[in-house]
Amino acid sequence: MEYTILSHFDIRPGTLTLWRAVRAPGTEWTTDARPLTCAHERYHRHFDATDPRPGRGRWIGTIFEMDAPFDARAVRDLVWAWHARHEGLRTTVAPGPEPSRLTCEALDVDVVHERVPGVESSTALNDYLCDALEQRLSPLVWPHVLIATVEHRANGDFTVLVAADHSVMDAYSQVLIVTELRTLYRALLDGTGLPHADTFASPADYAAVERQAAAALTEQCAATEVWRAFLSSAEGRFPRFASSVAAVDAAEGQAQTSVSRWLLTDAESAAAERAAAERGHRATTTIFAALALASCRLTGAPEFRTIMPVATRPHRRWAESMGWFVNIVPLAIPVAADATYPDALAAADAALRSAKAATLAPAERILDLLDVDDRPRFAVSYVDIRRLPDHELITGLRGRALRADSYSGDEVYFWVVRAAEGLNVSARFPAAYPAAVVQRFIDEFTAILREFGAATTPEPTLRVMSGQGAA
């Protein structure tokens, strides 16, 4: 499953309808004492309420093709059932100087739709939706989710796009959407019930747990020490992708360059993973070791430094929840000029183990304790979606995780995804930044993994078979 921007997805022509939740007449929001997470509160405080395009550079989502006929009534019921299941979609933030939570009950939700005439070609659909999502999605205005369907009458199926403000959705949620909505929709069409599950707990309950963890942090605790050591070596500054990034024109008003590439086949990825496993290392270590070695070879820097987003669903009751369950941890991997890939594996393993102490410690609170006023500008995420049930079905439905076009003039982000098909990388970087530099880094990273896997894969043994050959 690729992580890409909407304009890189070819939506098949069809009839466009937008769907959104509204509060039923006569209902009101309920003041909710459960807090916002540290990241959600900071996100809200730093948001410009006067921005005419609140979703610009902020929304995320999922798109896939539903392998079932379009039924408007069933789609309407699907949108309602999905909101009823996930309290995180029925919560918002009260306006005022101190952000606080508001929620509503499932029965307080209604669903409205808007047919959009004259927008049917692939290009027109893409342009319209990119514009609509930037205008309509906001952390300040509920609903924080907008759903679009594109009915393909000639094929008897339809495309589904789910887009949300980041405050109510994370990358893991994006992947879960495909199979969840497909299962719900088929049940609605068939008139069958869904088995009860205890894996859809509210992110508002998680926020209370996260706040308790934040309150327990001190300036001397292990998680704070991880961050202090990382930042103090760079005078309190977050890492950049390369020293030359700061030298290019900012180009803040121009959309970043976005790429998505398949790097290795499943067999090539498995070979590198197997070679690392023989040395006692996980797939995550394999990826970050190759990134660190590639950086060292291309820049000569003795240490690969980045920020790594990590999932923070602390219990299985949040396993399938829609919400924002993400933290960041610092990663510093030392690599000598003459280092081999096994050397990089050992260094990456040590760095990942060190960062583990900060996984469930809210970074926002730690950065406050350390009085840090810088922000992340270079991050690398690694996800293995093969761990998810029905991951091959997602590929069959053309499922893609989506992110909004970013307009940052100094951020570089990489998302590395291990899927059944192999290894994919998605990246975004400033429009003014030389694409060749990023390409060289990706190529070197790929070559390291491929060479390591090939060097440790035994040659096939030729066996002479007696008797008749296979027909």
C-alpha positions in Angstrom: 0.0 0.0 0.0 1.6 3.2 -1.2 1.5 6.5 0.8 1.1 9.2 -1.8 -0.7 12.4 -2.7 -4.2 12.4 -4.3 -3.0 13.9 -7.6 -0.9 10.8 -8.1 -3.9 8.5 -7.9 -5.8 8.0 -11.1 -9.5 8.2 -10.1 -11.6 6.4 -12.7 -14.3 8.7 -14.2 -17.7 8.7 -12.5 -20.4 10.5 -10.6 -19.1 12.4 -7.5 -21.0 12.6 -4.2 -19.7 14.1 -1.0 -20.9 12.8 2.4 -20.5 14.3 5.9 -21.9 13.9 9.4 -24.0 16.6 11.0 -25.7 16.9 14.3 -29.4 15.9 14.2 -31.8 18.8 14.8 -32.4 19.6 18.5 -29.1 18.0 19.7 -26.2 19.8 21.4 -22.6 19.1 22.1 -21.8 17.7 25.5 -18.8 19.1 27.5 -16.4 16.3 28.0 -13.9 16.4 30.9 -11.5 14.0 29.2 -8.4 16.0 28.0 -6.8 16.4 24.6 -3.5 14.7 24.1 -0.4 16.8 24.4 0.1 16.8 20.6 -3.6 17.5 19.9 -3.5 20.5 22.2 -0.3 21.9 20.7 -1.7 21.4 17.2 -4.8 23.3 18.1 -3.0 26.1 19.8 -0.7 26.7 16.9 -3.4 26.6 14.3 -4.3 29.8 12.5 -8.1 30.2 12.8 -8.1 32.8 10.0 -6.6 30.5 7.4 -9.1 30.3 4.5 -7.7 26.9 3.6 -7.5 25.1 6.9 -6.8 21.7 5.3 -3.9 22.9 3.2 -0.9 20.7 4.0 -2.7 19.1 6.9 -5.3 16.5 5.9 -4.6 12.8 5.5 -6.8 10.1 4.2 -7.4 6.9 2.2 -8.7 6.0 -1.2 -9.8 2.6 -2.6 -12.2 1.0 -5.0 -15.2 -0.8 -3.4 -15.8 -4.2 -5.0 -19.6 -3.9 -4.7 -22.4 -2.0 -6.4 -23.1 1.6 -5.4 -26.3 1.9 -3.2 -26.9 5.5 -2.0 -28.9 4.3 1.0 -26.3 1.8 2.0 -23.5 4.4 1.7 -25.5 6.8 3.9 -25.9 4.0 6.5 -22.2 3.2 6.2 -21.2 6.7 7.0 -23.5 6.8 10.0 -22.4 3.3 11.3 -18.8 4.3 11.0 -19.3 7.4 13.1 -21.4 5.5 15.6 -18.6 2.9 16.0 -15.8 5.5 16.5 -16.3 8.2 19.2 -13.2 9.8 17.9 -15.2 11.0 14.9 -17.9 12.4 17.1 -15.6 14.7 19.2 -14.3 18.2 18.6 -12.7 21.1 20.4 -14.6 23.9 22.2 -13.5 27.4 21.1 -11.8 29.5 23.7 -8.4 30.2 25.2 -8.2 26.8 26.9 -8.8 23.9 24.4 -11.4 21.5 25.8 -13.3 18.5 24.4 -16.9 18.3 23.2 -18.6 15.0 22.2 -22.0 13.8 21.0 -23.8 10.5 21.1 -24.1 8.3 18.0 -27.9 8.9 17.9 -27.2 12.6 17.7 -25.5 12.2 14.4 -27.2 12.5 11.0 -25.6 12.2 7.5 -26.1 14.6 4.6 -24.8 14.2 1.0 -24.1 16.6 -1.8 -24.1 15.4 -5.5 -21.5 17.3 -7.5 -22.6 17.6 -11.1 -20.3 18.2 -14.0 -17.2 16.8 -12.3 -16.6 13.4 -13.8 -13.3 13.0 -15.6 -10.2 11.8 -13.7 -8.6 15.2 -13.9 -11.7 17.1 -12.9 -12.3 14.8 -10.0 -8.8 15.2 -8.7 -8.7 18.9 -9.0 -12.1 19.4 -7.4 -11.3 17.1 -4.4 -7.9 18.5 -3.7 -9.4 22.0 -3.6 -12.5 20.9 -1.5 -10.4 19.1 1.1 -8.1 22.1 1.6 -11.1 24.3 2.1 -13.4 22.1 4.2 -11.2 20.1 6.6 -10.2 21.9 9.8 -9.3 21.0 13.4 -11.6 23.9 14.5 -14.8 22.9 12.6 -16.7 19.6 12.9 -17.0 17.3 11.1 -13.3 16.7 10.8 -14.0 14.0 8.2 -15.3 14.3 4.6 -16.1 11.2 2.5 -16.4 11.2 -1.3 -17.8 8.4 -3.5 -17.3 8.2 -7.3 -19.9 5.9 -8.9 -18.6 4.0 -11.9 -21.8 2.9 -13.5 -20.2 1.0 -16.4 -18.3 -1.2 -14.0 -20.9 -1.6 -11.3 -18.6 -0.4 -8.5 -17.4 2.8 -6.9 -14.4 4.6 -5.5 -14.3 5.7 -1.8 -12.2 8.6 -0.5 -12.0 9.2 3.2 -10.2 12.4 4.2 -9.7 13.9 7.7 -8.0 16.5 9.7 -4.9 14.9 11.3 -6.3 15.4 14.8 -8.7 12.5 14.3 -6.7 10.1 12.2 -3.2 8.7 12.0 -1.3 6.5 9.5 -2.4 3.2 11.1 -6.1 4.4 10.9 -5.6 5.1 7.2 -4.7 1.5 6.5 -7.5 0.1 8.7 -10.2 2.1 6.8 -10.2 0.0 3.7 -11.1 -3.4 5.2 -13.3 -1.9 7.9 -15.5 0.1 5.5 -15.6 -2.8 3.0 -16.8 -5.2 5.8 -19.4 -2.7 7.1 -20.7 -1.9 3.6 -21.1 -5.6 2.7 -22.9 -6.3 5.9 -25.3 -3.4 5.2 -26.0 -4.7 1.7 -26.5 -8.3 2.9 -28.5 -7.3 6.0 -26.2 -9.2 8.3 -25.0 -8.1 11.7 -21.4 -7.5 12.7 -19.7 -9.4 15.5 -19.0 -7.3 18.6 -15.4 -6.2 19.0 -13.6 -4.6 21.9 -10.9 -3.0 19.7 -12.6 0.3 18.9 -11.9 2.2 22.2 -12.2 6.0 22.2 -9.1 8.2 21.6 -10.5 10.4 24.3 -9.9 7.6 26.8 -6.4 7.2 25.4 -5.9 10.9 25.9 -6.5 10.5 29.6 -3.8 7.7 29.7 -1.4 9.8 27.7 -1.8 12.8 30.0 -1.1 10.6 33.0 2.2 9.5 31.3 3.0 13.2 30.5 2.4 14.2 34.2 4.8 11.6 35.4 7.7 12.9 33.3 10.5 14.8 34.9 13.7 16.6 33.8 15.7 13.6 35.1 13.6 10.6 33.8 15.0 8.2 31.2 12.8 9.5 28.4 13.9 13.1 29.0 17.5 12.0 29.1 17.1 10.4 25.7 15.9 13.6 24.2 18.4 15.8 26.1 21.4 13.8 24.8 20.0 13.9 21.3 19.4 17.6 21.2 22.4 18.8 23.3 24.8 17.4 20.7 23.2 19.8 18.1 22.7 22.9 20.3 19.0 22.1 20.8 18.2 21.9 17.1 16.3 19.1 15.3 18.2 17.3 12.5 18.0 18.3 8.8 18.1 15.9 5.9 21.4 17.4 4.6 23.3 20.6 5.3 22.5 22.0 1.9 18.7 22.0 2.6 18.9 25.3 4.4 20.8 26.9 1.5 18.0 26.6 -1.0 15.2 29.1 -1.5 12.4 28.5 0.9 9.6 28.3 -1.7 7.0 28.3 1.1 4.1 29.0 -1.3 5.0 26.2 -3.7 3.9 22.6 -3.2 6.6 20.2 -2.3 8.0 17.6 -4.6 6.4 14.2 -3.8 7.6 10.8 -5.0 6.6 7.2 -4.5 8.7 4.3 -5.7 8.9 0.6 -5.4 12.4 -0.2 -4.5 12.7 -4.0 -4.0 10.7 -7.0 -4.9 9.3 -9.2 -2.1 12.1 -11.7 -2.8 14.8 -9.0 -2.6 13.3 -7.5 0.6 13.0 -11.0 2.2 16.7 -11.7 1.4 17.9 -8.6 3.2 15.6 -9.3 6.1 16.7 -12.9 6.3 20.4 -11.9 6.2 19.8 -9.4 9.1 17.8 -11.9 11.1 20.7 -14.4 10.9 22.7 -11.7 12.8 19.8 -11.2 15.3 18.3 -8.1 13.9 14.7 -7.1 13.1 13.3 -5.7 9.8 13.2 -2.2 11.3 16.9 -2.4 12.1 17.6 -3.5 8.6 15.9 -0.4 7.2 17.5 2.2 9.5 20.9 0.6 9.1 20.7 1.0 5.3 19.5 4.6 5.7 22.4 5.4 8.0 25.0 3.8 5.8 23.6 5.5 2.7 23.8 8.9 4.5 27.4 8.3 5.6 28.5 7.3 2.1 26.9 10.2 0.4 27.6 13.0 2.9 30.5 11.8 4.9 28.5 12.6 8.1 29.6 10.4 11.0 26.1 10.1 12.4 22.7 9.7 10.8 20.2 11.8 12.8 16.4 11.8 12.2 13.0 11.9 14.0 11.0 8.7 13.9 7.2 8.7 14.3 6.0 5.7 16.4 2.6 4.2 17.0 1.4 4.6 20.6 -1.7 2.4 20.9 -0.9 1.0 24.4 -3.5 -1.8 24.5 -5.4 -3.9 22.1 -8.7 -2.1 22.9 -7.4 0.7 20.7 -6.1 -1.6 18.0 -8.8 -0.6 15.4 -9.7 2.8 16.7 -9.8 5.9 14.5 -7.7 8.5 16.1 -4.3 10.2 16.5 -2.1 7.7 18.4 1.4 8.9 17.4 4.5 10.0 19.2 8.0 10.9 17.9 11.3 9.7 19.2 14.9 10.8 18.3 17.2 8.5 16.5 21.0 9.0 16.2 23.0 6.2 14.5 26.8 6.6 14.4 28.5 5.2 11.3 32.2 5.4 10.7 33.6 6.2 7.3 34.8 2.6 6.8 31.7 1.0 8.3 30.3 -2.2 6.8 26.6 -3.0 6.7 26.9 -5.4 9.6 28.5 -2.5 11.5 25.6 -0.2 10.6 23.2 -3.0 11.8 24.7 -3.1 15.2 24.7 0.8 15.5 21.1 1.0 14.3 20.0 -1.7 16.8 21.7 0.1 19.7 20.1 3.4 18.6 16.6 1.9 18.3 16.9 0.3 21.7 18.0 3.6 23.3 15.1 5.4 21.7 12.6 2.9 23.1 12.6 4.6 26.5 10.9 7.6 24.9 8.3 5.7 22.8 5.3 6.2 25.2 6.6 9.4 26.8 4.8 12.4 25.1 7.4 14.3 23.2 5.5 17.5 23.5 5.8 17.5 27.2 9.5 16.6 27.2 10.3 19.4 24.7 8.5 21.8 27.1 10.6 20.5 30.0 13.8 21.0 28.0 12.6 24.5 26.7 13.0 23.5 23.1 11.5 25.9 20.5 12.7 24.2 17.3 10.5 21.8 15.4 11.1 18.6 13.4 12.2 19.0 9.8 13.5 15.6 8.9 11.6 12.4 9.7 11.7 8.8 8.6 8.8 6.3 9.3 8.9 2.6 8.7 5.7 0.4 8.6 5.3 -3.3 7.8 1.6 -3.6 6.6 1.9 -7.3 6.2 1.1 -7.6 9.9 -2.4 -6.3 9.2 -5.2 -8.8 8.4 -6.3 -8.8 4.8 -3.4 -6.6 3.7 -3.4 -8.3 0.2 -7.1 -7.4 -0.2 -6.1 -3.7 0.3 -3.8 -4.0 -2.7 -6.5 -5.7 -4.8 -8.8 -2.8 -4.1 -6.2 -0.2 -5.2 -5.9 1.0 -1.7 -3.7 4.0 -1.1 -2.9 6.0 2.0 -3.0 9.7 1.2 -1.5 12.9 2.5 -2.1 16.5 1.5 0.3 18.4 -0.6 2.8 20.1 1.7 4.1 23.6 1.2 7.0 23.6 3.6 10.2 25.1 2.5 12.5 23.1 4.8 10.9 19.7 5.7 12.0 16.4 4.3 10.0 13.2 5.1 10.4 9.6 4.1 7.9 6.8 4.6 9.2 3.3 4.0 6.6 0.7 3.7 7.1 -3.1 3.6 4.2 -4.7 1.8 3.5 -8.1 0.2 4.8 -6.8 -3.1 8.1 -5.6 -1.7 9.5 -2.4 -0.3 8.1 1.1 -1.2 9.4 4.5 -0.3 7.3 7.7 -0.4 9.0 11.1 0.1 8.3 14.8 0.1 10.8 17.6 0.0 11.0 21.3 -0.8 10.2 22.3 -4.3 13.5 24.2 -4.5 15.5 21.3 -3.3 17.5 19.4 -5.9 15.5 16.2 -6.7 18.8 14.5 -7.8 20.1 14.7 -4.2 17.0 12.8 -2.8 17.2 10.4 -5.7 20.8 9.5 -5.0 20.0 8.9 -1.4 17.1 6.6 -2.3 19.2 4.8 -4.9 22.1 4.2 -2.4 19.7 3.0 0.3 18.2 0.5 -2.2 21.5 -0.7 -3.5 22.8 -1.4 0.1 19.7 -3.5 0.9 19.9 -5.4 -2.4 23.6 -6.1 -2.2 23.4 -7.2 1.4 20.6 -9.6 0.6 22.2 -11.0 -2.5 25.6 -11.4 -0.9 24.2 -13.6 1.9 21.7 -15.6 -0.2 23.1 -19.1 -1.0 23.3 -20.1 -4.7 20.6 -22.5 -5.7 21.8 -26.1 -5.8 21.4 -28.0 -9.1 19.9 -31.4 -8.4 19.8 -34.2 -11.0 16.4 -35.9 -11.0 15.9 -39.5 -12.0 12.9 -40.7 -13.9 10.5 -38.6 -16.0 10.5 -34.9 -15.9 7.5 -32.7 -15.1 5.1 -32.1 -17.9 
